[in-house]
Amino acid sequence: VDELKIDRGFVAEMLDSPRSEAIVRATIDLAHDLGLKVVAEGVEREEQVRALQALGCDSLQGHALGRPLDDEHLIGAGRGG
């Protein structure tokens, strides 16, 4: 195991729920203490991006960073197009 992924349910609630924010913070800290990278999924808002970066999250996944691509666009993007 090299990384730990934080479920989108915790990420979605972290700005509105102190409990969810505490879970996200503790998860990031624990993972780092164990030498793991942390990926947060379901990042939908710029505020979540900033909060997760401030907590030291290593990677983010979600619509705040980019929309999913269909096969045709994904293949073209891989070729620089």
C-alpha positions, 0 to 999 in steps of 0.5 A: 500500500502506497496511498490512501484515498479519502472518500468523497462523502467526507470531502463533500461535507468537510467545509460544513461539518466540523466532524467531517473536517476532523476526520479528513484532517486526522486521516491525512495526518495518520496516512503521512505518519505511516509514510503514505500519500493521500488522495482526496476524491470528489473534490467539487469546489475551489474551497475544498481544493484550498482546504485540502491543500492547507491540510497537506493532501497530496493529490486531488480528484474531482470536477474542481480540477477537470471534467471526465473525458470520453474515450475519444478525447482521452486518447487525443489528450494523451497525444497532445491534442 
